[in-house]
């Protein structure tokens, strides 16, 4: 069914967006490390998604560590 496939695709894209936001909001190295430890492995598994848009979203994610001065 096309509609259930679109729903699955939308759900995967939404989850990736939420993970991307969590990573972006990490304001210390320890928070970033904890977030990546939790979410990076499942996110990388999305590279095997049947949906090209999901695989492209994973590839497009860019990580920059927190701006820590000191």
DAZISUL-V344119 format. One record per residue. N is the residue number from 0. PHI is phi in radians with two decimals (NA if undefined). Layout:
n->(N N)
phi->(PHI PHI)
This chain:
n->(0 1 2 3 4 5 6 7 8 9 10 11 12 13 14 15 16 17 18 19 20 21 22 23 24 25 26 27 28 29 30 31 32 33 34 35 36 37 38 39 40 41 42 43 44 45 46 47 48 49 50 51 52 53 54 55 56 57 58 59 60 61 62 63 64 65 66 67 68 69)
phi->(NA -1.20 -1.17 -1.21 -1.16 -1.14 -1.14 -1.10 -1.11 -1.10 -1.13 -1.09 -1.13 -1.13 -1.09 -1.11 -1.12 -1.14 -1.14 -1.03 -1.16 -1.05 -1.16 -1.13 -1.48 -1.16 -1.84 -2.38 -1.09 -1.19 -1.17 -1.10 -1.08 -1.14 -1.13 -1.14 -1.05 -1.37 -1.82 -1.14 -1.03 -1.14 -1.16 -1.14 -1.12 -1.18 -1.15 -1.71 -1.05 -1.30 -1.74 -1.08 -1.14 -1.23 -1.07 -1.15 -1.10 -1.08 -1.13 -1.46 -1.10 -2.14 -1.97 -2.28 -1.13 -1.14 -1.39 -1.85 -1.92 2.95)
